[in-house]
Amino acid sequence: MSRAIVTSRKQVRHDFVRAHTLKELTREDSLFFLRKDLEQRRVEQLMHVSEEKLVAIHTVTGGAPLALKLVVAQARFLDLDVVLRRLRNAGSKLYLFIYRQSWEQLSLVAQKILIYQQPVQSGEIVHGHTPRQI
C-alpha cells in the first residue's frame, strides 16, 4: 500500500482519499508563526515591529500561513503599511493580489523565465534541444 500527502485549496473527492481540512491559524499562533518567520529569514525591517502591526497582518491575512509568509516577504521590499492597505483593498481576492504584487516585482527577464519554464518529458525536443542540452 502506498500513501501520499496532497495539498489543495480545493476539496478532492475520491473514495480512496482521506481529506483533512485545515483552518486558519489563531491570533496567538499567527503571532508566533510571524515572529519565527521573521527570525529565521532575518527580516531586519520587521524584527522590532509592534505587536499591533503583527495583529494587523493576522487580521488582513485571516491567519492563512502562506499569506502570512508572503506579507513578510513583500515587507522586505515595500513599506508594511502599504502592503497591508493594498491587502485590505484586495478583499476576497487575497492570493491573486499577493501573487500579482510579487509578479510585478520581478524583472521582465525573470517573468519570461517563469513563463517559459515547463516540464519536459524524456526525449522531448524543446526549441531545438533535448532536455540534456537545456
N, C-alpha and C positions, 0 to 999 in steps of 0.2 A: 504494500500500500504506500502510495506517495502522498505527500502533503505539501501545500504551498500557502503562503500568506499573500493575498492580493488586496491592494488598497484601491478604493474608488470613491469618488464623491457621489456616484450613482449606485443605487441598490442593484446587486446582481441576484437574479432569481433563477437558481438551478437546484434540482433536488440533491445534487452532490456538494452543494456549497453551504457552509455553516456561516451565516452572517453575524457579525458583531458590530453594532453601531456605537461609535464613539461620540460623546458630547463635547462641547466646548470646555475649555479649562475654567475653573472657578477664578474669581478675582485673585485670591491668595496664590493659587497655583500659577496663574499668569504672571504675577509679580515675581515669583520665584524663578519661573522659566525665563523671563526677561533679564533678570539680574545675572543668571548663569550664562545666558547667551551673550550678554554684554561683556562679561568677564572672560569667557572663552574666546570671543572674537577680538577682544581688546579694543572696543569701540570707545575711544577717548572722548568723543563728542557727547556721549551719553552716560559715561561712568558715574557722574555726580548729578544726574538728573533727579529732580524731586519725585517723591512717591506720587504726587498729584499727576505728574506727566505720565508716569508708568500706568496709573489707573486710567488715564485718558487713552493710552494705547490699548489697554484691555477693552475699554468700553467701545472704542471705534472698531476694533477687530472682532469683537464678540468672543474673545478668548480662543480664536482659532490659531493653533500653533504655527502653521505655515504663514498665516497673515502676520502674526507677531514677529516672526523671523524676517519677513520681507520689510516690515516697517523699520526694524533695526538696520537692515541693510541699506535701505533708502536714506535713513537719517545719517548715515556716514557721509553722504554727499549733498544732502538737502537739509534745510532747516526743519527740525521736528514739527514745529507749529504749522509750517506749510504742508508737510506730509499729512498731518492729522486733519487739517482743514480740507485738503483735497479728498481724503478718505471719507470724511463725513459727507461731502458732496456726492461721492460715488454711490452712496446708499446700498442697495442690494446687489450692485454690480461690483462688489469689492475686489474679487480676484481679477476680473477683466481690467479694472482700473490699475491695480498694483502691477500686473504684468505689462500693461501698456506703458506705464511710467518707467519701468525697468527697461523695456524695449527701447524707448526713446532716449535713454541714457547711453545706449550702445552706439558706437561709431557705425557709419554706413558699411564699412568693411566687415565688422563683427556681425551686423544684421545679415549681410549676404552670406557669410559663412554658415550661420544658423539656418538660413533659408535653404541653402544648397546641400546641407548635411542630410543624408538619407541612409537608411540601412541598405547595405549592398550584399546581395546574395552571392554565394560562391560561384565563380565562373562568369558572373555578370560583367558586362562592359559598360563603364560609365564615362562619358566624354572621351571615348577612345582608349581608356585604360582599364585594366583588370584591377580588382581590389588590392593586390600586392603592389601594383605600380602607384596606387593612390597613396 
